[in-house]
Amino acid sequence: MKKTKQTREQNMGMALGTLASKECRSLQQALARHNDRHGGIHAARRSCRRLRSLLVFIAASSDPQQAAKAGKTLRQLTRSFSGLRDAHVAVRTARRLAAAHVSTLTPALIQQLEERSESLLVSALEQDPDWQERRDKAERISKAIDGLGWQAITPSVAKDVLKHSVRRMKKARRAALEQREDEAFHRWRRRTRQLRYQLEFLRKARRIAGMKKSDTRQYGGRIKQLSLITDRLGWRQDFQVFLQTLDQLHASAEVTALRLALAKTSARTAKASTRRASNLHA
């Protein structure tokens, strides 16, 4: 029995390594997309964040320096797409607001946002054709991650990591509700999302390793709650990105009028999103 338990513990760590390799492939596939650049950017950034959530287990079990190094590179890759992602989010949010008749967003203004987003994308692709530099970086990251000591991650290590992630999320939640500042809410969302990713990976790893199904099933409810929180905080974040993008447009009479009209909507949106997210407990 002891030998079986030990094998399962080792298998869980190796399962996490397998899942990390799969996520690395997803990252490379996202960067190789040609028919949906914006979708590829979103998928690549998501894979980078998911991989960083996995590296926390490595940092706690075997090689914190290598985990930190890989995490830093992944963060740089994510941020290299931030401007492009924000521009696309602004377009998506504008369309959503227009469809809901929340504001007087004209087709001309939406077109201006679309043209701005596409112009930034074309410029970025001229600097890094087909994302080749980024794809080379992703390949180096993948090799580094494959070589990490995943077998050292045991259930007890995973449990400690989850406890730490929960504490960080709760601390961020308290700070956001006290400070009521955009950056504090964004930090709450990031930490909630990281915990969700970790639970998703552990649920899959435990199934692969053949561990207790009763313990594995309990992760489902927590993941669902965390998803609801990140979704509600996400709309708040998207709206703020949209407002920031308006500030970067030429200050025409149309843009100025819209910005003023959205001032009250901004306060209501932030308050409603915050209230709905704070009422959820994960």
C-alpha positions in Angstrom: 0.0 0.0 0.0 2.8 2.4 0.9 4.5 1.7 -2.4 1.3 2.4 -4.3 0.7 5.7 -2.5 4.3 6.8 -3.2 3.9 5.9 -6.9 0.6 7.9 -7.1 2.3 10.9 -5.5 5.1 10.8 -8.1 2.6 10.2 -10.8 0.7 13.4 -9.9 3.9 15.5 -10.3 4.7 13.9 -13.6 1.1 14.4 -14.7 1.5 18.1 -14.0 4.6 18.0 -16.1 2.6 16.4 -18.9 0.0 19.1 -18.7 2.7 21.7 -18.7 4.1 20.3 -21.9 0.6 20.2 -23.5 0.1 23.9 -22.5 3.5 24.7 -24.1 2.2 23.2 -27.3 -1.0 25.2 -27.1 1.1 28.4 -26.7 3.1 27.6 -29.8 0.0 26.7 -31.8 -1.6 30.0 -30.7 1.4 32.0 -32.0 1.3 30.1 -35.3 -2.3 31.1 -36.1 -2.7 33.0 -39.3 -6.5 33.2 -39.8 -7.4 34.7 -36.4 -4.5 36.9 -35.1 -6.5 38.4 -32.3 -7.8 35.0 -31.2 -4.3 33.7 -31.3 -3.0 36.6 -29.2 -5.7 35.9 -26.6 -4.9 32.2 -26.5 -1.2 32.8 -26.3 -1.5 35.2 -23.3 -3.9 32.7 -21.6 -1.3 29.9 -22.1 1.4 32.0 -20.6 -0.6 32.8 -17.6 -1.6 29.1 -17.1 2.0 28.1 -17.4 3.0 30.6 -14.8 0.4 29.2 -12.4 2.0 25.8 -12.9 5.5 27.1 -12.2 4.4 28.0 -8.7 4.4 24.3 -7.9 7.9 23.9 -9.2 9.1 26.9 -7.1 7.7 25.3 -4.0 9.1 21.8 -4.7 12.4 21.7 -6.6 13.9 24.7 -8.4 12.7 28.1 -7.5 15.4 29.9 -9.5 14.5 28.1 -12.8 10.8 28.6 -12.1 11.4 32.3 -11.5 13.4 32.6 -14.7 10.8 30.8 -16.8 8.0 32.8 -15.2 9.8 36.1 -16.0 10.1 35.2 -19.7 6.5 34.2 -19.8 5.5 37.5 -18.3 7.5 39.4 -20.9 5.9 37.4 -23.7 2.4 38.2 -22.3 3.2 41.9 -21.9 4.5 42.1 -25.5 1.0 41.6 -26.6 -0.7 43.9 -24.1 -1.2 46.9 -26.4 -2.7 44.8 -29.1 -5.0 43.0 -26.7 -6.2 46.2 -25.1 -7.0 47.7 -28.5 -9.0 44.6 -29.5 -10.8 44.5 -26.1 -11.8 48.2 -26.7 -13.4 47.2 -30.0 -15.2 44.2 -28.5 -16.5 46.3 -25.5 -17.7 49.1 -27.8 -19.7 46.6 -29.8 -21.2 45.2 -26.7 -22.2 48.6 -25.4 -23.7 49.6 -28.7 -25.7 46.4 -28.9 -27.0 47.0 -25.4 -27.8 50.7 -26.2 -25.9 51.7 -23.1 -24.4 54.7 -24.9 -24.5 56.6 -28.1 -21.7 54.8 -29.8 -21.9 55.5 -33.5 -20.8 53.1 -36.3 -18.1 55.7 -37.3 -16.6 55.6 -33.8 -16.6 51.8 -33.7 -14.9 51.8 -37.1 -12.3 54.2 -35.8 -11.5 51.8 -32.9 -11.4 48.9 -35.4 -9.0 50.7 -37.7 -6.8 51.6 -34.7 -6.7 48.0 -33.6 -5.8 46.7 -37.0 -3.2 49.4 -37.6 -1.4 48.4 -34.3 -1.6 44.7 -35.4 -0.1 45.4 -38.8 2.7 47.5 -37.3 3.5 44.7 -34.8 3.7 42.1 -37.5 6.0 44.3 -39.5 8.4 44.4 -36.5 8.0 40.6 -35.8 6.8 38.9 -39.0 4.5 35.9 -38.2 5.6 36.4 -34.5 8.8 34.5 -35.3 10.8 36.1 -32.5 8.0 35.3 -30.1 7.6 31.8 -31.4 11.4 31.2 -30.9 11.1 32.4 -27.4 8.1 30.2 -26.8 10.1 27.2 -28.0 13.0 28.0 -25.6 10.5 28.3 -22.8 9.0 25.0 -23.7 12.3 23.2 -23.6 13.1 24.8 -20.2 9.8 23.8 -18.7 10.1 20.2 -20.0 13.4 19.9 -18.1 12.1 21.0 -14.7 11.7 18.6 -11.8 8.0 17.9 -12.0 8.4 14.6 -10.2 9.2 16.4 -7.0 5.7 17.8 -6.7 3.7 15.8 -4.2 0.1 16.1 -3.0 1.4 17.8 0.2 3.4 20.4 -1.8 0.3 21.0 -4.0 -1.8 21.5 -0.9 0.6 24.1 0.5 0.7 25.9 -2.8 -3.1 26.1 -2.9 -3.3 27.4 0.7 -0.8 30.1 -0.2 -2.8 31.0 -3.4 -6.0 31.2 -1.4 -4.4 33.5 1.2 -3.1 35.8 -1.6 -6.5 35.9 -3.3 -8.3 36.8 -0.1 -5.8 39.5 0.8 -6.2 41.0 -2.7 -10.0 40.9 -2.3 -9.8 42.7 1.0 -7.5 45.3 -0.4 -9.7 45.9 -3.5 -12.9 46.3 -1.4 -11.1 48.7 0.9 -9.2 50.8 -1.6 -11.7 50.7 -4.5 -8.9 51.4 -7.0 -8.6 49.9 -10.5 -5.2 48.3 -9.9 -6.4 46.7 -6.7 -9.4 45.1 -8.5 -7.1 44.0 -11.3 -4.8 42.3 -8.7 -7.8 40.5 -7.2 -8.8 39.2 -10.6 -5.3 38.0 -11.4 -4.9 36.1 -8.2 -8.4 34.6 -8.4 -7.6 33.5 -12.0 -4.3 32.0 -10.9 -6.0 29.9 -8.2 -8.6 28.8 -10.7 -5.9 27.6 -13.1 -4.1 25.7 -10.4 -7.2 23.9 -9.3 -8.0 23.0 -12.9 -4.6 21.6 -13.4 -4.6 19.7 -10.2 -8.0 18.2 -10.9 -6.7 16.9 -14.2 -3.5 15.6 -12.7 -5.2 13.8 -9.9 -7.4 12.0 -12.4 -4.4 11.0 -14.5 -2.6 9.7 -11.4 -5.7 7.7 -10.3 -6.1 9.5 -7.0 -9.4 9.7 -5.0 -12.3 10.8 -7.1 -14.2 12.2 -4.1 -11.3 14.7 -3.4 -11.0 15.5 -7.1 -14.7 16.2 -7.6 -14.8 18.9 -4.9 -12.6 21.1 -7.0 -15.4 21.5 -9.5 -17.5 23.8 -7.3 -14.6 26.0 -6.4 -13.5 26.3 -10.0 -17.0 27.4 -11.0 -17.1 30.1 -8.3 -13.7 31.4 -9.2 -14.8 31.6 -12.9 -17.8 33.7 -11.9 -15.6 36.1 -10.0 -13.1 36.5 -12.7 -15.8 37.0 -15.3 -17.5 39.7 -13.3 -14.2 41.5 -12.5 -13.3 41.0 -16.2 -16.2 43.1 -17.4 -15.1 45.8 -15.1 -11.5 45.6 -16.4 -12.7 45.6 -20.1 -14.8 48.7 -19.5 -11.8 50.5 -18.0 -9.6 49.5 -21.0 -12.3 50.9 -23.3 -12.4 54.2 -21.4 -8.6 54.5 -21.5 -8.6 53.8 -25.2 -11.1 56.6 -25.8 -8.7 58.9 -24.1 -6.0 58.0 -26.6 -8.2 58.9 -29.6 -8.2 62.3 -31.3 -10.4 64.5 -29.1 -13.2 65.1 -31.6 -16.5 66.5 -30.5 -18.0 63.0 -30.8 -15.3 61.4 -28.6 -15.6 64.1 -26.0 -19.4 63.9 -25.8 -19.2 60.1 -25.5 -16.5 60.3 -22.8 -18.8 62.6 -20.8 -21.8 60.5 -21.3 -19.9 57.4 -20.1 -18.7 59.0 -16.9 -21.8 58.1 -14.9 -22.1 54.7 -16.7 -18.5 54.0 -15.6 -19.3 54.5 -12.0 -22.4 52.4 -12.2 -20.6 49.6 -14.1 -17.7 49.5 -11.6 -20.0 49.4 -8.7 -22.3 46.7 -10.1 -19.4 44.5 -11.1 -17.7 44.9 -7.8 -20.9 44.1 -5.8 -21.6 41.0 -7.8 -18.0 39.7 -7.5 -17.8 40.5 -3.8 -21.0 38.6 -3.1 -19.3 35.4 -4.4 -17.1 33.4 -2.0 -14.6 30.8 -3.3 
